[in-house]
């Protein structure tokens, strides 16, 4: 009698689940009653609060042990990663500026003015909310991780090192058992709410040409980043870019670099980055490498100024882009965090008043996902470069 052989259960990958969640959220927003939508809004509020609480723990739990395991060379790699991330951000900003100057005169009418945009319905509120304040801010967690990691890299003691290693295991378990499985449901709720509120359509219809230009620039930026990373690491850049697609798709839904850290880590490991390097560079770059957001902010600013008939000289935007690159380091890795951090620079350097700032926010938030997706995907390129230089 032959024994029956059972095949391993079929498991749907994260990328297909994210795509299904996005499509389902948009479709369901057409017929779901308001109370059902508010149920998902309530869940998203709770999950978002939990993410905000966990993100500083993820940074400390992954970055500090990663730096400590790098040994005496950790300080050099930290500086090198920050330098590469800032250089990538500056490149994205200047690329967006010069590309916008070349393309916008062909597709936009100069001096037509800017109109304010509002959604078609009132924002949907959750049934209840639970306050989950994090134990520390993101920048505090990042600095603490640097201090602990760099200190342990030069100290021979092993007790505290063991504590950090076990803490990393706890954080990893939270990521794999709580965050990753719930991400598709969270993404479904985001797109369900956006569709029900009708906040994206008006902005998309008015700025569709600008959005198309920015999307093409994001793709071009990613291709250039991975061509450079492939040349340094001696790997196929398009295979590496394909391996980063789950992180790209997840970021499209979460609109948060920090919330996508677990998926970005998995993708970086798939590209052959060593675990200690990935655990160090990915959470770090999620905070300091916002090339996609910088590209989008610069392109949107040029579009608004061009449509309003304002001058866009190179000297003005050079200072703006360099200061914006520094400002992005302090931007929280949450939806809309980059544009909120950039408002001060937009006002002080480019002279944006409240009307132009409101229009900038509306245009940015309408396509926040694309910038975030470019941010986290580019993090994978930097991780590959750092892994190669650290060998």
N, C-alpha and C positions, 0 to 999 in steps of 0.2 A: 504494500500500500504506500503510495507516494504521499509524502508530506506536502501540504499546501504551502506555497511560498507567498507571503504577503509583501507587496511593494511598500516602499516607504510612503507615508502620506504626502500628498501634493501640497506644497506650501506656496502661497502667493507672496512674491517679493514685495518690499516696501514701495518701490517705484510704481508698480501697477496699482497698489492700494491707494497711494497718494493721488494718482491720476483719476481713479474712480471716485475718490472723495471729492475732488474738485468738480468733476462733471456732475456728480449727484447733488452737491450743494447748490449749484446753479439751477439745475432742473427743479429740484424740490422747492426752491424759493418761489417758483411760479404758482404753486398750489397749496403749500403748507399753511394752515391757519396760524394766526399770530401767536397763540399760546404755545404751539409746538415750537415755533422758532425761538420764542423766549426761553423754552426749556434748554435748547442748545446754547443759547446766549448765556444762560446761567452756568451750564457746564463749562463753557469756554472761559467764563470769568474765574471759576474755581481752578481750572487747569492752568490758566495764565498766571494766577496768583501763586500756584504751586511751582510753576516754572521760575517765576521771579524769586521765590524763596530758595530754590535749588541751584540756580545759576552761580551764585558766589561760591557755593559748596563745590560745584563742578570745577570751577576755576582753581580753587585751592587744592582740591583732591587730585586733580590731574596735572596741573602745571608744576606745583611744588615738588612732588616726587619725580616728575620728569626732569626738572632741572637738577635735582640732587643726584639722579642716576647718571647724568651726563658728566659728573665729576668736575675737575678743575676748569674744563673748557666751557662750562655753562655760561659764564659771564660773556665770553666771546660770542657764543651762539645767540645769546639774548640780544646783544647789540647788533649782530648781523641780521637777525630776524626783523628787528625793528627798523633797521636801515633799508632792507629789501621791501618791507611793507610800505614804508613811507615813499620810497622811490616808485613803487607800483602805483600808489595813490596819486602822486604828482603826475606820472605818465598818463593815467586815466583822465585827470583833470585837463591837462593841456591837449590831449587827444580830442576830448569832447569840445573844447573851446574852438580849436582850429577847424574841426569837422563841421561844427555848427555854423561858423562864419562862411564856410564854403557851400553848405547845403540850404540853409534857411532862406537866403535870397531867392532860391528857385521854387520854394514851396509856401512861403509865408508872405503876407502883405505887410510891409513895414509901416508902422505908425497907425495901425488900425485900432490900437487901444486894447485894454484887457477888461474883461467882464467877470464879475464874481459869479461863482457857481455854487449851487446848493443842491442837496439831495431832494428827491421827490417826496420823501416821507420823514416823519420824526424818527430819531434814533430809538432803537428798541432797547429796553432796559432789562436786566436780569431780574428774576423774581426775588433773589436775595444775593448777598455778597458776603464773603468771609475774608476778613483782613489777614493777610499772611506776610507781614513785614520780614524781609530777609535779615539775617543776623548782621550783615554788613553790605555796603555798596559794592558795585562791580569793580570800581577803581581801587577801593580798599582791599578787596579780595585779591586783585591782581598784584598790588604792591606787597601784600602779605605773602603771596605765593613766591614772588621774587626773593624776598628777604629770607624766607624759610628754605627755599631751594638753593639759593646761592650760599647760604650759611652751611647747610648740610653737605654741600659739595666739597667744603673745605674742612669739615669736622669729622673726626674718625668715629665718633660715638654711633651706636647702632640702635639704641632703644627708641629714640624719637623717630628715627628713620623707619623703624618697624611700624610705629603708630601711623605714620603718614601712608605707608604701603597698605596697611589694613583699611585706612580711611579711603584710599583709592578704590579698593575692592568694594567697599560699601557704596561709593558713588557709582561705580560701574554697574553694580547690581540694580540700583535705583534706575539708572538709565535703561538697562536692558529689560527690566520687568515692569516698569511703571510708565516711563516716558515714551519709548519707542512704540509699544502696542497701542497707546492712546493717541498718537500723533494723527493718524488718518481721521479719527473721529473729531479731533480738534480742528483739523483743516476743513472737514465737511461743515462744521459749525461756522467757521469764518466766512466761507463762500455762501452759505445759506443766509447769514445775516447781511452780507453785502448785497446779495440779490434782493432780499426782502426790503431793505432800506432804500435801494435805488440810488446809492451814493456814487457809484462808479460811472454809470451810463452817461450823465451829462458832461462830465469831465472828458471821458473817452471820446465822445462824439465831437467835441470842440477841438481837442488837441490830438486827434488821431494821427495826423501827419508828424507831429513832434514825437509822439510815442513810437511811431514806426522807426523814425531816425534813431532814437535812443536805444530801441531794441537791437537794431542792426549794429550799433556801436558796441553794445554789451557783448554780442556774439563775437565781433571782431576783437574786442579786448581779451576775451577768454582764449581765443585762438592764438593770439600773440603771446599771452602769458604762458600757455602750455607749449608753444613752440620754443620759447626761451627755456622753460623748465626741462623739456625733452632734450634740448641741446646740452644743458648742464648735466643732467642725470643720465644721458645716453639711453633714453627710453622713447618708445613711440608716443608722441604727444597726443595723437587722436585716440589711442587706446586708453591713455590716462584720463582724457577728457570724457570718454564714454563711461569709465568707471565712476566718475563724479556725478553722473546723472541723477542717482537717488538723492544726493545732497541738494542738487539744483531744484529738483521737483519738490522736495520737502520745504526748502526755503520759499518757493513760490506760494506755498500754503500758509506756512507759519509767519512769514514776513519778519523773521527774527533770526539774526546770525547766531545769537546765543542759544536759542531753542533748537537750532539745527546742529549744534556741536556734536551730539552723539552720532548722527548720521554721517557728518563730515569725517569724524574719526574712523568710522567703518570704511568709508570710501578711500581715505588716505592709506589705511592698512592694505586695502586691496591693490593699491598702486605700488606696494612694496616698501612703504615707509616703515621704518622700525617703530615698534610700539612706544618706546620712550621718547622718540623724536616727535611722533604724532601727538602723544599726550602733552607735549610741551608746546608745539607750534600751533596746533589747531585751536585750542582755547585762547591762546595769546592773540592769534591773528583774527579771531572772531571779535576781539575788542579793538585792535589797532589797525586792522587792514580792511578799510571800507572803500576800495577802489571803485566798485560798482555804484555805490551811493554817491561818491564824489563825482563820477562821470555824469550821473543823472542830475545832480544839483547844478553842476556847471551848465549842462545842456539846457535845463529848464530856465536857469537864470538868463542865459543868452537869448532864449526864445522870447521870454517875457519882456526883456529890455528891447529887443529888436521890434517886437509887435507894438511896444509903447513909444517907439521912436527915440529911445535913449542911446547914447553912444556906448560902444563896447571896446574901448582901447586895450591893446595888449598889456600895457603897463598896469592898468587897473586890475585886469583879471589875473595877471601873474601874481600880484600880491594877494589877491583873493584866494587863488588856488593853493598857494603855499600856506596861508593861514588856515584855510579849510582843511588841509591835510592834517594839521596839528589838532584842530578842533575835533576831527572825526575820532581821535584817540579817546576823547572823553564822551563820545556818543554812546548811550546805552544800547546794547544789542537787542532792542525790542522794537516792535512795529512802530515806524515813524520817529524813532529815536534820533536818527541822523539829521533829519530836517529840523527837528526841534533844537538840536545842538548848533545847527548852522544859522539859525535866525539872527543871532547876534552879529555874525560876520556879514551876513547879507545886508543888515541894517547899517553897520559901521563903515563897511568898505564900498558896497555897491549902492548904498543909499535907498534901500527898499523901505517904503512906508508901510503902514498897516494894510492898505489895500493890496499892494504888490506881495506882501508877505502872506496874506490870506490866499491869494491866487497861487502862490508858490507852494503852499502847503497842500491845497486842493489838487494841483497837478502832480505833486510828488507822491501823495498818498494813493492816488489813482493807479500808480504803477510801482508802488513800493516793493512789490514782490520781485520785479525784475532786477532791481538794484541789489536786493538782499541775496538773490540767487547768484548773481555775479560775484558778490563778496565771498560767499562761502565756497564757491567753486574755485575761485582764485586762491583761497586758502590752501586748497589741495596742491596747487602748483608750487606755492612757497614751501609747503611741507616737504615736497619732493626735492626741491633745491637744497634746503637745509640738511636733509638726510644725506644727500650726496656730499655736501661740503664738510659734514661732520665725520665722514668716514676716514 
